[in-house]
Every structure is written in structure tokens, then in C-alpha cells.
């Protein structure tokens, strides 16, 4: 459960009643599986191998070509899917959600950049998840006229539930001062910085998520002598995570690289009424939870600044409450799943209208030239492949 996967599920669940939508994704095993989840047809393509953590599925191109979609919506970064789309010879309308630049594999990213630009140049629209990321991405700057900003949205209902009994149980288990972090245990999340900061804080840190760095982070906590105040819960489902947001005094997103393009978990914390501490990355992260309004923003990789911000909120419950209330309001006004899905569907409709107008214009031109052109009109829902 990463950010893109969570976003994709929220998006298709919000669109399934209003569109005919298929989802094509990479499987975790070398086997193709087709299933229906909540009314959505999901095709998990056989994974032949992985390269630098990216799944390689040779069936992508055929799946796109066979979809007969009115619009194909691609989610990036995904180099294999970019190549597959170009190879598929699909010539219809194309939408891309540009979740992030390729940050860690910089050399490979530069080699791939010309191919990526060919794809982006033929897009009808490029969705950026924040104005900040659209303006700070070197790649997106070249395609600013095609960019449309549609922020992530989540199902807010789950995170506004009070869960009084379960919250009381968590606070009994971990104490009255709880610091929460949620995310995959990978390099750009900055959990090592957060664990270092906990040396100076009298509170219990609960980390939800799993990943390659779990053992090293656990060893770090032991080496610092704070293992009894740092708990790793592994990966939990949203229903379980929601209770921890409500129980926590502070939520921390200590990310250190612009691979963290947005931080959906910030919305979850804000919707739960929990103040957020994030970092001043040159990405969309600090534009989600605002410094001094819904929480605090500190420089990335600064252990002292992070520790100071956490102590400030733990020691000033009135300030934390004010930030939490403002965060809940911001989440409801700006980051609901309904708003995200409505904006996406509106974009699809605009693209489809332009396409139909273009077809009609060509047809009229042909007729004027003495050639009769007929256009087949379908009375079914438009079909989208995501």
C-alpha cells in the first residue's frame, strides 16, 4: 500500500458508478490474474522481472491496445508503462497523472527523459497533484500548458470517526504522549531522522508501515537506548490506521527528498484532527499541511528542528488543538475523494468533448469537399482504462 496505489483505488472507486472503467496493473508474481473488485475489472499483468524496483510486464502494450478505451489514463513514474503505451500504437486521448519525478535513479532518469518527453508531448492533459510540484518539476515546466492541478483526495468519513474506546486502549498501551508516523520504511521518508529526534523527547513513537529499512531502523532505536519508546507496527489497513491518527498527539512526516511529492498521509492526519509536522521540501508536501495553520514545517534532515517542533506541540495542547481543528477544515474543503473524482471526470469529459468536436469538424470538412463521412455514435458509457 503505497501512495499511488492508495490514490488509484480511491479514484476508481469514485468513478466506477459514472464510467466503464478498467484497471491494468503489475502483478507481484509471474502470473496474469483478472478479477472484479467493487465493480471494477482489474487485470494484474504477469511480471517477468523487476529492474531497479520497477516491475516489468511485457503485456502492458497489448492490454492498452485491446482495451478499446475512449481515454487511457497513465500513472507515472512507470518507465515500462511509458514504453508500452508508445509501443501499443494507441492513438486516442491520453491523460497522465504525474505523481513524481524520477529522483533516486538520476542517471537512469536522465537517459529515459527523452522517451518520457515524447509521451508527455502527446498527452491531452497532465495531472499534477499540486501547484508547487508542477512549478518545481524540471520535466513538467516544459509542458505547463498541458498541466492541470487536481490534488489527491481521500474518503474522509473513515478518519473523522471518534473511536473512543479504541483510542483509550491505544493511549493506555503507549502513554499519554504519542507521536505517530505512517509510511513505507524507505530512504526518502526520513524515519532515521525522526528516531534520532526522539532521543530528546519524552513520548512514545509509533511507526506504521513496512519496508527494507525496518531492521536498520529498529537497530538504530536500540543503539540510541530508546527501543522501549519506539514501536514498529508493520503494515496495517486504513481502518486500523485511522484509530491511531485519532489517538496520536502529533503526526510527523519527516521526508528528506522530493520523491515525497505530496504525502497523502498528511490528509489522513488532518482529517482526524491531528496536527502535522512536515518538511520544507521543494515538492507539494509543505503545501498540504500549512506551517502555522495546520501544523509546523521544519527543514528536512534537521534533527534539532524536528525535535523542537514535536516538543512544542506536545507541550502546548491548546496550540495542537487549534492546528488540528484547522487541519480538519482544510481536509474537508480541499482534499475529499468526491472533489478529486469530480475534477477528474470533468477533465475526462472536456477531453472527450474536444475529441468529438474535432471529429465533427473533420466530418463537415469532408462533406464540404464532396465526400460523405459517417460517424458512429455509441449510446453507452464512455470507456476508460486507468
Secondary structure, DSSP 4 states (H G I P E B T S, - for coil): --HHHHHHHHHHHHHTTTSEEEEEEE-SSSS-EEEEETTEEEEEE---EEETTEEE-TTHHHHHHHT--SEEEEEES-HHHHHHHHHHT--SEEEEEE-----SSHHHHHHHHHHHHHHHHT-SEEEES-HHHHHH-HHHHTTGGGEEE----B-THHHH---HHHHHHHHHHH-S-EEEEES--SGGG-HHHHHHHGGG--SEEEEEB--TTHHHHHHHHHHTT-GGGEEEEE---HHHHHHHHHH-SEEE----STT--S-HHHHHHHHTT-EEEEE--SSSGGGTSPBTTTEEEE-TT-HHHHHHHHHHHHH-HHHHHHHHHHHHHHHHHH-BHHHHHHHHHHHHHHHHHHHHHHHHHHHHHHHHTT---------SPPEEE-
